[in-house]
Each structure stands twice: as structure tokens, then as C-alpha cells.
């Protein structure tokens, strides 16, 4: 249940980023029946939420460890570049599946998208995910 909630939070964060930033485009692949457009769009966002979670867990851990000195040197600002790179990596991985996820430019679109995804994910995690307390 918790895993599904994390995928939904990632999907919602990606939706907000695509809605606010014109350089980020997410849509179902070509050949979707117009009758199923809403379901296909919802499935696309959930699938991309899953892909983003996997990329963040696998590649994100490696990038954060390797960039730790630079992140400390820049007082955490380099973490935005790492998150933007993870967003670009998600777009690259999604290119192998029948969905459209594009990020136009790295600096403005990917970095702003990473900021938005981080803020929305943090807010939704705070509201929706209840941590177990160690009593």
C-alpha cells in the first residue's frame, strides 16, 4: 500500500510540473483510442511515477553519493542539478516505452521541474504518508 502511495505521489508531482512548465510534456503514446484518452493519460502518469521512483532509487542513490562533496561545497544547491539529471534520466528511460515524456532544455525546464517535483512530493508526503512511530 505504501509503495502504491509513493507512485501516486510521484505521478501527481510530475503532473504539476508538466502543468506549470511548458517545456515538460507528458502524454500517452501514439495510437490511443480517443474513447480511452483519460484512462490512458492516468495510466501514463502512474507509469511515469513508477519509472521516476525506480530511477530515483537506483541512479539517484549513486549520483547523490558521488556528488556529495560538490553538494556540500555549494551548500546543497548542487542537489537541484542532481534532481534535474534524474528527471532527464526518467525522460530517457520513458523513451523506450510507448509514452511521451520530454524535457525541452536542461537548465530552465529540468531544473525548475525538479524544484516543483521536490516541493509537491514533500508536501504530499507530509500530508498523506504517516510514519510509524517507534514507541
The first five atom37 places (N, CA, C, CB, O) and aatype in JSON, in Angstrom:
{
  "aatype": [20, 20, 20, 20, 20, 20, 20, 20, 20, 20, 20, 20, 20, 20, 20, 20, 20, 20, 20, 20, 20, 20, 20, 20, 20, 20, 20, 20, 20, 20, 20, 20, 20, 20, 20, 20, 20, 20, 20, 20, 20, 20, 20, 20, 20, 20, 20, 20, 20, 20, 20, 20, 20, 20, 20, 20, 20, 20, 20, 20, 20, 20, 20, 20, 20, 20, 20, 20, 20, 20, 20, 20, 20, 20, 20, 20, 20, 20, 20, 20, 20, 20, 20, 20, 20, 20, 20, 20, 20, 20, 20, 20, 20, 20, 20, 20, 20, 20, 20, 20, 20, 20, 20, 20, 20, 20, 20, 20, 20, 20, 20, 20, 20, 20, 20, 20, 20, 20, 20, 20, 20, 20, 20, 20, 20, 20, 20, 20, 20, 20, 20, 20, 20, 20, 20],
  "atom_mask": [
    [1, 1, 1, 1, 1],
    [1, 1, 1, 1, 1],
    [1, 1, 1, 1, 1],
    [1, 1, 1, 1, 1],
    [1, 1, 1, 1, 1],
    [1, 1, 1, 1, 1],
    [1, 1, 1, 1, 1],
    [1, 1, 1, 1, 1],
    [1, 1, 1, 1, 1],
    [1, 1, 1, 1, 1],
    [1, 1, 1, 1, 1],
    [1, 1, 1, 1, 1],
    [1, 1, 1, 1, 1],
    [1, 1, 1, 1, 1],
    [1, 1, 1, 1, 1],
    [1, 1, 1, 1, 1],
    [1, 1, 1, 1, 1],
    [1, 1, 1, 1, 1],
    [1, 1, 1, 1, 1],
    [1, 1, 1, 1, 1],
    [1, 1, 1, 1, 1],
    [1, 1, 1, 1, 1],
    [1, 1, 1, 1, 1],
    [1, 1, 1, 1, 1],
    [1, 1, 1, 1, 1],
    [1, 1, 1, 1, 1],
    [1, 1, 1, 1, 1],
    [1, 1, 1, 1, 1],
    [1, 1, 1, 1, 1],
    [1, 1, 1, 1, 1],
    [1, 1, 1, 1, 1],
    [1, 1, 1, 1, 1],
    [1, 1, 1, 1, 1],
    [1, 1, 1, 1, 1],
    [1, 1, 1, 1, 1],
    [1, 1, 1, 1, 1],
    [1, 1, 1, 1, 1],
    [1, 1, 1, 1, 1],
    [1, 1, 1, 1, 1],
    [1, 1, 1, 1, 1],
    [1, 1, 1, 1, 1],
    [1, 1, 1, 1, 1],
    [1, 1, 1, 1, 1],
    [1, 1, 1, 1, 1],
    [1, 1, 1, 1, 1],
    [1, 1, 1, 1, 1],
    [1, 1, 1, 1, 1],
    [1, 1, 1, 1, 1],
    [1, 1, 1, 1, 1],
    [1, 1, 1, 1, 1],
    [1, 1, 1, 1, 1],
    [1, 1, 1, 1, 1],
    [1, 1, 1, 1, 1],
    [1, 1, 1, 1, 1],
    [1, 1, 1, 1, 1],
    [1, 1, 1, 1, 1],
    [1, 1, 1, 1, 1],
    [1, 1, 1, 1, 1],
    [1, 1, 1, 1, 1],
    [1, 1, 1, 1, 1],
    [1, 1, 1, 1, 1],
    [1, 1, 1, 1, 1],
    [1, 1, 1, 1, 1],
    [1, 1, 1, 1, 1],
    [1, 1, 1, 1, 1],
    [1, 1, 1, 1, 1],
    [1, 1, 1, 1, 1],
    [1, 1, 1, 1, 1],
    [1, 1, 1, 1, 1],
    [1, 1, 1, 1, 1],
    [1, 1, 1, 1, 1],
    [1, 1, 1, 1, 1],
    [1, 1, 1, 1, 1],
    [1, 1, 1, 1, 1],
    [1, 1, 1, 1, 1],
    [1, 1, 1, 1, 1],
    [1, 1, 1, 1, 1],
    [1, 1, 1, 1, 1],
    [1, 1, 1, 1, 1],
    [1, 1, 1, 1, 1],
    [1, 1, 1, 1, 1],
    [1, 1, 1, 1, 1],
    [1, 1, 1, 1, 1],
    [1, 1, 1, 1, 1],
    [1, 1, 1, 1, 1],
    [1, 1, 1, 1, 1],
    [1, 1, 1, 1, 1],
    [1, 1, 1, 1, 1],
    [1, 1, 1, 1, 1],
    [1, 1, 1, 1, 1],
    [1, 1, 1, 1, 1],
    [1, 1, 1, 1, 1],
    [1, 1, 1, 1, 1],
    [1, 1, 1, 1, 1],
    [1, 1, 1, 1, 1],
    [1, 1, 1, 1, 1],
    [1, 1, 1, 1, 1],
    [1, 1, 1, 1, 1],
    [1, 1, 1, 1, 1],
    [1, 1, 1, 1, 1],
    [1, 1, 1, 1, 1],
    [1, 1, 1, 1, 1],
    [1, 1, 1, 1, 1],
    [1, 1, 1, 1, 1],
    [1, 1, 1, 1, 1],
    [1, 1, 1, 1, 1],
    [1, 1, 1, 1, 1],
    [1, 1, 1, 1, 1],
    [1, 1, 1, 1, 1],
    [1, 1, 1, 1, 1],
    [1, 1, 1, 1, 1],
    [1, 1, 1, 1, 1],
    [1, 1, 1, 1, 1],
    [1, 1, 1, 1, 1],
    [1, 1, 1, 1, 1],
    [1, 1, 1, 1, 1],
    [1, 1, 1, 1, 1],
    [1, 1, 1, 1, 1],
    [1, 1, 1, 1, 1],
    [1, 1, 1, 1, 1],
    [1, 1, 1, 1, 1],
    [1, 1, 1, 1, 1],
    [1, 1, 1, 1, 1],
    [1, 1, 1, 1, 1],
    [1, 1, 1, 1, 1],
    [1, 1, 1, 1, 1],
    [1, 1, 1, 1, 1],
    [1, 1, 1, 1, 1],
    [1, 1, 1, 1, 1],
    [1, 1, 1, 1, 1],
    [1, 1, 1, 1, 1],
    [1, 1, 1, 1, 1],
    [1, 1, 1, 1, 1],
    [1, 1, 1, 1, 1],
    [1, 1, 1, 1, 1]
  ],
  "atom_positions": [
    [[0.81, -1.19, 0.0], [0.0, 0.0, 0.0], [0.86, 1.26, 0.0], [-0.93, 0.0, 1.2], [0.57, 2.23, -0.7]],
    [[1.92, 1.22, 0.8], [2.8, 2.38, 0.89], [3.52, 2.62, -0.44], [3.83, 2.17, 2.02], [3.71, 3.77, -0.83]],
    [[3.92, 1.55, -1.13], [4.59, 1.67, -2.42], [3.66, 2.33, -3.44], [5.04, 0.28, -2.92], [4.08, 3.22, -4.19]],
    [[2.41, 1.89, -3.47], [1.44, 2.47, -4.4], [1.21, 3.95, -4.11], [0.11, 1.7, -4.33], [1.06, 4.75, -5.03]],
    [[1.18, 4.3, -2.84], [1.01, 5.71, -2.46], [2.19, 6.55, -2.94], [0.85, 5.83, -0.94], [2.01, 7.68, -3.39]],
    [[3.4, 6.01, -2.84], [4.58, 6.73, -3.33], [4.53, 6.93, -4.85], [5.87, 5.98, -2.95], [4.9, 7.99, -5.36]],
    [[4.06, 5.91, -5.58], [3.92, 6.03, -7.04], [2.9, 7.1, -7.37], [3.51, 4.67, -7.66], [3.11, 7.89, -8.29]],
    [[1.79, 7.14, -6.65], [0.76, 8.15, -6.89], [1.29, 9.55, -6.58], [-0.5, 7.85, -6.05], [0.99, 10.5, -7.31]],
    [[2.06, 9.68, -5.53], [2.65, 10.98, -5.19], [3.62, 11.43, -6.28], [3.39, 10.9, -3.82], [3.61, 12.59, -6.68]],
    [[4.46, 10.51, -6.78], [5.36, 10.84, -7.88], [4.58, 11.25, -9.12], [6.28, 9.65, -8.21], [4.94, 12.22, -9.8]],
    [[3.5, 10.53, -9.42], [2.69, 10.85, -10.59], [2.06, 12.23, -10.45], [1.6, 9.8, -10.79], [2.02, 13.0, -11.42]],
    [[1.57, 12.55, -9.27], [0.97, 13.87, -9.04], [2.01, 14.98, -9.15], [0.3, 13.92, -7.67], [1.73, 16.05, -9.7]],
    [[3.2, 14.73, -8.65], [4.27, 15.73, -8.74], [4.68, 15.95, -10.19], [5.49, 15.3, -7.9], [4.93, 17.09, -10.6]],
    [[4.76, 14.89, -10.97], [5.08, 15.04, -12.38], [3.97, 15.76, -13.14], [5.34, 13.67, -13.02], [4.23, 16.53, -14.05]],
    [[2.72, 15.5, -12.75], [1.6, 16.19, -13.38], [1.67, 17.69, -13.13], [0.26, 15.63, -12.87], [1.46, 18.48, -14.05]],
    [[1.95, 18.08, -11.9], [2.04, 19.51, -11.56], [3.19, 20.15, -12.33], [2.23, 19.71, -10.03], [3.05, 21.27, -12.84]],
    [[4.32, 19.46, -12.42], [5.47, 20.01, -13.15], [5.14, 20.18, -14.64], [6.69, 19.09, -12.99], [5.49, 21.19, -15.24]],
    [[4.46, 19.19, -15.22], [4.09, 19.29, -16.63], [3.03, 20.36, -16.85], [3.59, 17.93, -17.15], [2.98, 20.98, -17.92]],
    [[2.18, 20.57, -15.87], [1.14, 21.58, -15.98], [1.72, 22.99, -15.88], [0.09, 21.37, -14.9], [1.26, 23.89, -16.58]],
    [[2.72, 23.19, -15.01], [3.28, 24.52, -14.79], [4.37, 24.91, -15.78], [3.82, 24.61, -13.4], [4.53, 26.1, -16.09]],
    [[5.12, 23.96, -16.27], [6.26, 24.27, -17.13], [5.96, 23.84, -18.56], [7.56, 23.57, -16.61], [5.74, 22.65, -18.82]],
    [[5.93, 24.79, -19.49], [5.59, 24.43, -20.87], [6.63, 23.55, -21.56], [5.4, 25.68, -21.68], [6.32, 22.91, -22.56]],
    [[7.85, 23.5, -21.04], [8.89, 22.69, -21.66], [8.86, 21.22, -21.27], [10.22, 23.25, -21.32], [9.63, 20.42, -21.81]],
    [[7.98, 20.85, -20.35], [7.83, 19.45, -19.95], [6.51, 18.96, -20.52], [7.88, 19.27, -18.38], [5.45, 19.52, -20.23]],
    [[6.59, 17.91, -21.32], [5.39, 17.39, -21.98], [5.24, 15.9, -21.65], [5.45, 17.6, -23.52], [6.17, 15.11, -21.82]],
    [[4.06, 15.54, -21.18], [3.75, 14.16, -20.86], [2.43, 13.82, -21.54], [3.67, 13.92, -19.3], [1.44, 14.54, -21.39]],
    [[2.42, 12.72, -22.29], [1.18, 12.28, -22.94], [1.28, 10.79, -23.25], [0.91, 13.1, -24.23], [2.38, 10.24, -23.33]],
    [[0.13, 10.15, -23.43], [0.17, 8.75, -23.84], [0.79, 8.62, -25.22], [-1.25, 8.14, -23.82], [0.87, 9.6, -25.97]],
    [[1.22, 7.45, -25.56], [1.84, 7.23, -26.86], [0.84, 7.39, -28.0], [2.45, 5.85, -26.92], [-0.36, 7.58, -27.78]],
    [[1.35, 7.32, -29.2], [0.51, 7.47, -30.39], [-0.42, 6.26, -30.51], [1.39, 7.62, -31.67], [-0.11, 5.18, -30.02]],
    [[-1.54, 6.47, -31.15], [-2.47, 5.38, -31.41], [-3.44, 5.1, -30.28], [-1.71, 4.16, -31.7], [-4.03, 4.02, -30.24]],
    [[-3.61, 6.05, -29.36], [-4.55, 5.86, -28.26], [-5.95, 6.19, -28.76], [-4.18, 6.74, -27.02], [-6.17, 7.25, -29.35]],
    [[-6.87, 5.29, -28.53], [-8.26, 5.49, -28.92], [-8.82, 6.69, -28.15], [-9.1, 4.22, -28.65], [-8.67, 6.73, -26.93]],
    [[-9.45, 7.67, -28.83], [-9.98, 8.84, -28.13], [-10.94, 8.5, -27.0], [-10.67, 9.74, -29.12], [-11.09, 9.27, -26.05]],
    [[-11.6, 7.36, -27.1], [-12.51, 6.93, -26.06], [-11.77, 6.63, -24.75], [-13.29, 5.7, -26.51], [-12.34, 6.76, -23.67]],
    [[-10.52, 6.25, -24.85], [-9.72, 5.86, -23.68], [-8.68, 6.9, -23.31], [-9.05, 4.55, -23.93], [-7.74, 6.58, -22.59]],
    [[-8.8, 8.12, -23.78], [-7.79, 9.14, -23.56], [-7.56, 9.43, -22.08], [-8.18, 10.41, -24.28], [-6.41, 9.53, -21.65]],
    [[-8.61, 9.58, -21.3], [-8.47, 9.89, -19.88], [-7.79, 8.74, -19.13], [-9.83, 10.2, -19.25], [-6.9, 8.96, -18.32]],
    [[-8.22, 7.53, -19.4], [-7.62, 6.36, -18.76], [-6.16, 6.2, -19.19], [-8.42, 5.09, -19.08], [-5.31, 5.85, -18.38]],
    [[-5.88, 6.45, -20.46], [-4.51, 6.33, -20.96], [-3.61, 7.4, -20.34], [-4.49, 6.43, -22.49], [-2.46, 7.13, -20.02]],
    [[-4.13, 8.61, -20.17], [-3.37, 9.68, -19.55], [-3.08, 9.36, -18.08], [-4.11, 11.01, -19.66], [-1.96, 9.56, -17.61]],
    [[-4.08, 8.88, -17.37], [-3.88, 8.5, -15.97], [-2.87, 7.36, -15.86], [-5.23, 8.08, -15.34], [-1.99, 7.38, -14.99]],
    [[-2.99, 6.38, -16.74], [-2.03, 5.27, -16.76], [-0.62, 5.74, -17.09], [-2.46, 4.22, -17.75], [0.36, 5.22, -16.55]],
    [[-0.52, 6.72, -17.98], [0.79, 7.26, -18.34], [1.44, 7.93, -17.14], [0.66, 8.26, -19.49], [2.63, 7.72, -16.88]],
    [[0.68, 8.74, -16.42], [1.24, 9.42, -15.25], [1.63, 8.42, -14.17], [0.24, 10.43, -14.69], [2.68, 8.58, -13.53]],
    [[0.8, 7.4, -13.94], [1.16, 6.38, -12.95], [2.39, 5.6, -13.37], [-0.01, 5.43, -12.73], [3.25, 5.29, -12.54]],
    [[2.49, 5.27, -14.66], [3.67, 4.57, -15.15], [4.92, 5.43, -15.0], [3.48, 4.18, -16.62], [5.97, 4.93, -14.57]],
    [[4.82, 6.71, -15.34], [5.97, 7.6, -15.19], [6.31, 7.83, -13.73], [5.7, 8.94, -15.88], [7.48, 8.03, -13.39]],
    [[5.31, 7.82, -12.85], [5.59, 7.89, -11.41], [6.39, 6.69, -10.94], [4.29, 7.98, -10.62], [7.29, 6.81, -10.11]],
    [[6.07, 5.51, -11.49], [6.82, 4.3, -11.17], [8.24, 4.38, -11.71], [6.12, 3.07, -11.73], [9.2, 4.06, -11.0]],
    [[8.38, 4.79, -12.97], [9.71, 4.91, -13.58], [10.55, 5.93, -12.83], [9.6, 5.3, -15.07], [11.74, 5.7, -12.58]],
    [[9.95, 7.06, -12.48], [10.69, 8.1, -11.74], [11.14, 7.58, -10.38], [9.82, 9.35, -11.57], [12.25, 7.87, -9.94]],
    [[10.29, 6.81, -9.72], [10.67, 6.23, -8.43], [11.83, 5.26, -8.55], [9.49, 5.54, -7.82], [12.73, 5.26, -7.72]],
    [[11.81, 4.43, -9.58], [12.89, 3.45, -9.78], [14.19, 4.17, -10.15], [12.51, 2.44, -10.89], [15.25, 3.85, -9.61]],
    [[14.11, 5.14, -11.05], [15.31, 5.89, -11.44], [15.86, 6.65, -10.23], [14.99, 6.88, -12.59], [17.07, 6.7, -10.04]],
    [[14.98, 7.22, -9.44], [15.41, 7.97, -8.26], [16.06, 7.04, -7.23], [14.22, 8.69, -7.63], [17.03, 7.42, -6.59]],
    [[15.52, 5.84, -7.07], [16.07, 4.9, -6.09], [17.41, 4.33, -6.53], [15.08, 3.77, -5.84], [18.34, 4.22, -5.73]],
    [[17.53, 3.98, -7.79], [18.75, 3.32, -8.27], [19.83, 4.34, -8.65], [18.44, 2.43, -9.49], [20.9, 4.38, -8.04]],
    [[19.53, 5.16, -9.63], [20.52, 6.12, -10.13], [20.7, 7.28, -9.16], [20.11, 6.64, -11.5], [21.81, 7.81, -9.02]],
    [[19.62, 7.68, -8.49], [19.7, 8.8, -7.56], [20.63, 8.53, -6.4], [18.34, 9.12, -7.04], [21.36, 9.42, -5.96]],
    [[20.6, 7.31, -5.89], [21.49, 6.97, -4.77], [22.96, 7.08, -5.19], [21.2, 5.54, -4.26], [23.78, 7.61, -4.44]],
    [[23.27, 6.59, -6.37], [24.65, 6.64, -6.86], [25.07, 8.09, -7.09], [24.8, 5.83, -8.15], [26.16, 8.49, -6.69]],
    [[24.21, 8.88, -7.75], [24.56, 10.27, -8.03], [24.7, 11.1, -6.76], [23.5, 10.9, -8.93], [25.57, 11.97, -6.68]],
    [[23.87, 10.83, -5.77], [23.97, 11.6, -4.53], [25.25, 11.29, -3.77], [22.77, 11.32, -3.64], [25.86, 12.18, -3.17]],
    [[25.67, 10.04, -3.79], [26.93, 9.68, -3.13], [28.11, 10.3, -3.87], [27.09, 8.15, -3.05], [29.01, 10.86, -3.24]],
    [[28.11, 10.2, -5.19], [29.23, 10.73, -5.97], [29.3, 12.26, -5.92], [29.12, 10.28, -7.41], [30.39, 12.83, -5.99]],
    [[28.15, 12.91, -5.8], [28.15, 14.37, -5.8], [28.11, 14.97, -4.41], [26.99, 14.88, -6.6], [27.93, 16.18, -4.28]],
    [[28.26, 14.17, -3.38], [28.18, 14.68, -2.01], [29.19, 15.8, -1.72], [28.41, 13.55, -1.03], [28.82, 16.8, -1.11]],
    [[30.46, 15.67, -2.14], [31.38, 16.78, -1.87], [30.97, 18.09, -2.56], [32.79, 16.41, -2.32], [31.06, 19.17, -1.97]],
    [[30.51, 17.99, -3.8], [30.08, 19.18, -4.53], [28.8, 19.76, -3.93], [29.88, 18.86, -6.01], [28.62, 20.97, -3.91]],
    [[27.92, 18.89, -3.46], [26.69, 19.36, -2.82], [27.02, 20.09, -1.52], [25.75, 18.17, -2.54], [26.41, 21.12, -1.22]],
    [[27.97, 19.57, -0.76], [28.38, 20.26, 0.47], [29.06, 21.59, 0.16], [29.33, 19.37, 1.29], [28.83, 22.59, 0.84]],
    [[29.88, 21.6, -0.88], [30.59, 22.81, -1.26], [29.63, 23.93, -1.69], [31.57, 22.51, -2.39], [29.88, 25.11, -1.43]],
    [[28.54, 23.55, -2.35], [27.57, 24.55, -2.82], [26.41, 24.73, -1.86], [27.04, 24.16, -4.19], [25.39, 25.33, -2.21]],
    [[26.56, 24.21, -0.64], [25.54, 24.32, 0.4], [24.2, 23.73, -0.03], [25.37, 25.77, 0.8], [23.14, 24.28, 0.31]],
    [[24.23, 22.65, -0.77], [23.03, 21.93, -1.17], [22.45, 22.3, -2.51], [22.02, 22.12, -0.16], [21.53, 21.63, -2.98]],
    [[22.95, 23.35, -3.14], [22.37, 23.76, -4.42], [22.64, 22.77, -5.54], [22.91, 25.12, -4.81], [21.87, 22.69, -6.49]],
    [[23.72, 22.02, -5.45], [24.01, 21.04, -6.49], [23.0, 19.89, -6.48], [25.42, 20.49, -6.33], [22.87, 19.17, -7.46]],
    [[22.29, 19.73, -5.38], [21.23, 18.7, -5.32], [20.14, 18.99, -6.36], [20.61, 18.64, -3.91], [19.51, 18.06, -6.86]],
    [[19.92, 20.27, -6.68], [18.97, 20.62, -7.74], [19.43, 20.1, -9.09], [18.77, 22.13, -7.8], [18.62, 19.64, -9.89]],
    [[20.72, 20.18, -9.34], [21.26, 19.67, -10.6], [21.12, 18.15, -10.65], [22.75, 20.08, -10.76], [20.81, 17.59, -11.71]],
    [[21.36, 17.48, -9.54], [21.2, 16.03, -9.48], [19.74, 15.66, -9.73], [21.67, 15.47, -8.11], [19.47, 14.73, -10.5]],
    [[18.81, 16.35, -9.1], [17.39, 16.07, -9.32], [16.96, 16.35, -10.74], [16.53, 16.88, -8.35], [16.14, 15.63, -11.3]],
    [[17.51, 17.4, -11.35], [17.21, 17.69, -12.74], [17.76, 16.59, -13.65], [17.79, 19.06, -13.15], [17.12, 16.2, -14.63]],
    [[18.94, 16.08, -13.32], [19.51, 14.97, -14.09], [18.65, 13.71, -13.96], [20.95, 14.68, -13.64], [18.51, 12.95, -14.92]],
    [[18.08, 13.49, -12.79], [17.18, 12.35, -12.6], [15.89, 12.51, -13.4], [16.85, 12.16, -11.12], [15.35, 11.53, -13.91]],
    [[15.41, 13.73, -13.52], [14.23, 13.99, -14.35], [14.55, 13.72, -15.82], [13.75, 15.44, -14.16], [13.74, 13.14, -16.54]],
    [[15.72, 14.15, -16.26], [16.16, 13.88, -17.64], [16.35, 12.38, -17.86], [17.47, 14.63, -17.94], [16.0, 11.86, -18.92]],
    [[16.9, 11.68, -16.86], [17.09, 10.23, -16.98], [15.74, 9.51, -17.07], [17.9, 9.69, -15.78], [15.61, 8.52, -17.79]],
    [[14.75, 10.01, -16.34], [13.41, 9.44, -16.43], [12.85, 9.63, -17.83], [12.49, 10.07, -15.39], [12.22, 8.72, -18.38]],
    [[13.06, 10.79, -18.41], [12.6, 11.04, -19.78], [13.31, 10.11, -20.76], [12.83, 12.51, -20.18], [12.7, 9.63, -21.72]],
    [[14.58, 9.85, -20.53], [15.34, 8.95, -21.41], [14.83, 7.52, -21.29], [16.83, 9.01, -21.07], [14.64, 6.84, -22.3]],
    [[14.6, 7.05, -20.06], [14.1, 5.69, -19.86], [12.69, 5.55, -20.43], [14.11, 5.32, -18.36], [12.36, 4.53, -21.03]],
    [[11.86, 6.58, -20.25], [10.49, 6.53, -20.75], [10.45, 6.48, -22.27], [9.7, 7.73, -20.26], [9.45, 6.04, -22.85]],
    [[11.51, 6.92, -22.92], [11.58, 6.86, -24.38], [11.59, 5.44, -24.92], [12.8, 7.58, -24.86], [11.31, 5.24, -26.11]],
    [[11.89, 4.47, -24.09], [11.88, 3.07, -24.51], [10.51, 2.43, -24.37], [12.89, 2.29, -23.7], [10.34, 1.26, -24.69]],
    [[9.54, 3.18, -23.89], [8.18, 2.69, -23.71], [7.23, 3.55, -24.54], [7.77, 2.7, -22.21], [7.59, 4.66, -24.94]],
    [[6.04, 3.06, -24.79], [5.11, 3.82, -25.65], [4.41, 4.98, -24.94], [4.07, 2.89, -26.21], [3.19, 5.07, -24.96]],
    [[5.19, 5.85, -24.31], [4.67, 7.07, -23.69], [5.54, 8.23, -24.14], [4.64, 6.96, -22.12], [6.68, 8.04, -24.56]],
    [[5.0, 9.43, -24.06], [5.76, 10.62, -24.41], [6.07, 11.41, -23.15], [4.99, 11.48, -25.44], [5.17, 11.91, -22.48]],
    [[7.35, 11.53, -22.85], [7.8, 12.36, -21.73], [9.04, 13.09, -22.21], [8.1, 11.5, -20.43], [10.11, 12.5, -22.36]],
    [[8.9, 14.38, -22.45], [10.02, 15.16, -22.95], [10.28, 16.36, -22.04], [9.74, 15.63, -24.39], [9.36, 16.96, -21.48]],
    [[11.55, 16.67, -21.91], [12.01, 17.85, -21.2], [12.83, 18.64, -22.21], [12.84, 17.49, -19.89], [13.87, 18.16, -22.67]],
    [[12.38, 19.84, -22.55], [12.99, 20.61, -23.63], [14.45, 21.0, -23.35], [12.18, 21.86, -23.88], [15.35, 20.59, -24.08]],
    [[14.68, 21.77, -22.31], [16.04, 22.22, -22.01], [16.41, 21.81, -20.6], [16.16, 23.76, -22.18], [15.55, 21.69, -19.72]],
    [[17.7, 21.59, -20.38], [18.12, 21.13, -19.07], [18.02, 22.22, -18.03], [19.53, 20.62, -19.12], [17.44, 22.01, -16.96]],
    [[18.57, 23.4, -18.33], [18.66, 24.41, -17.27], [17.31, 24.89, -16.8], [19.47, 25.58, -17.74], [16.99, 24.76, -15.62]],
    [[16.51, 25.44, -17.68], [15.26, 26.01, -17.21], [14.21, 24.95, -16.94], [14.73, 26.99, -18.21], [13.64, 24.91, -15.85]],
    [[13.94, 24.11, -17.9], [12.83, 23.17, -17.75], [13.13, 22.06, -16.75], [12.48, 22.56, -19.09], [12.3, 21.78, -15.89]],
    [[14.28, 21.43, -16.84], [14.6, 20.32, -15.94], [14.84, 20.8, -14.51], [15.83, 19.56, -16.44], [14.37, 20.17, -13.56]],
    [[15.55, 21.9, -14.35], [15.83, 22.39, -13.0], [14.55, 22.91, -12.34], [16.9, 23.49, -13.04], [14.29, 22.6, -11.18]],
    [[13.77, 23.69, -13.06], [12.5, 24.16, -12.49], [11.55, 23.0, -12.25], [11.84, 25.19, -13.43], [10.83, 22.98, -11.25]],
    [[11.55, 22.03, -13.16], [10.72, 20.84, -12.96], [11.16, 20.06, -11.73], [10.79, 19.94, -14.19], [10.31, 19.55, -10.99]],
    [[12.46, 19.96, -11.51], [12.97, 19.26, -10.32], [12.56, 20.0, -9.05], [14.49, 19.13, -10.38], [12.24, 19.36, -8.04]],
    [[12.58, 21.32, -9.08], [12.15, 22.1, -7.91], [10.67, 21.84, -7.63], [12.4, 23.61, -8.14], [10.28, 21.62, -6.49]],
    [[9.86, 21.87, -8.67], [8.42, 21.67, -8.49], [8.13, 20.25, -8.03], [7.68, 21.96, -9.8], [7.31, 20.06, -7.12]],
    [[8.78, 19.26, -8.63], [8.57, 17.87, -8.23], [8.98, 17.68, -6.77], [9.36, 16.9, -9.15], [8.3, 16.98, -6.02]],
    [[10.08, 18.29, -6.37], [10.52, 18.17, -4.98], [9.54, 18.79, -4.0], [11.88, 18.81, -4.81], [9.23, 18.2, -2.96]],
    [[9.06, 19.98, -4.32], [8.12, 20.67, -3.43], [6.8, 19.91, -3.32], [7.86, 22.1, -3.93], [6.3, 19.69, -2.22]],
    [[6.25, 19.51, -4.47], [4.96, 18.8, -4.46], [5.1, 17.45, -3.75], [4.44, 18.6, -5.89], [4.23, 17.07, -2.98]],
    [[6.19, 16.74, -4.02], [6.4, 15.44, -3.36], [6.54, 15.61, -1.85], [7.65, 14.75, -3.92], [5.97, 14.83, -1.08]],
    [[7.27, 16.62, -1.43], [7.44, 16.85, 0.01], [6.11, 17.19, 0.67], [8.44, 17.98, 0.25], [5.81, 16.67, 1.75]],
    [[5.33, 18.05, 0.04], [4.03, 18.42, 0.61], [3.08, 17.23, 0.68], [3.4, 19.54, -0.2], [2.43, 17.01, 1.7]],
    [[3.0, 16.47, -0.41], [2.1, 15.32, -0.41], [2.57, 14.22, 0.54], [1.97, 14.76, -1.83], [1.75, 13.55, 1.17]],
    [[3.88, 14.04, 0.66], [4.39, 13.07, 1.63], [4.05, 13.49, 3.04], [5.91, 12.9, 1.48], [3.69, 12.66, 3.87]],
    [[4.16, 14.77, 3.31], [3.84, 15.28, 4.65], [2.36, 15.06, 4.99], [4.2, 16.78, 4.75], [2.02, 14.71, 6.11]],
    [[1.5, 15.27, 4.0], [0.06, 15.17, 4.23], [-0.42, 13.72, 4.21], [-0.68, 15.98, 3.19], [-1.23, 13.33, 5.05]],
    [[0.06, 12.93, 3.25], [-0.53, 11.61, 3.03], [0.19, 10.44, 3.71], [-0.57, 11.35, 1.59], [-0.45, 9.47, 4.1]],
    [[1.48, 10.53, 3.85], [2.24, 9.4, 4.39], [2.4, 9.57, 5.89], [3.62, 9.27, 3.7], [2.97, 10.55, 6.35]],
    [[1.9, 8.63, 6.62], [2.02, 8.65, 8.07], [3.13, 7.67, 8.45], [0.66, 8.27, 8.77], [3.06, 6.48, 8.16]],
    [[4.13, 8.2, 9.09], [5.25, 7.36, 9.52], [4.85, 6.57, 10.76], [6.51, 8.21, 9.81], [4.06, 7.03, 11.58]],
    [[5.41, 5.37, 10.87], [5.21, 4.58, 12.07], [6.05, 5.16, 13.2], [5.56, 3.09, 11.82], [7.23, 5.47, 13.02]],
    [[5.44, 5.29, 14.32], [6.19, 5.83, 15.46], [6.81, 4.68, 16.24], [5.28, 6.67, 16.39], [6.2, 3.63, 16.45]],
    [[8.02, 4.91, 16.64], [8.72, 3.94, 17.49], [8.44, 4.29, 18.94], [10.26, 3.92, 17.2], [9.04, 5.23, 19.47]],
    [[7.55, 3.57, 19.58], [7.22, 3.85, 20.99], [8.04, 3.01, 21.92], [5.75, 3.6, 21.25], [7.9, 3.11, 23.14]]
  ]
}
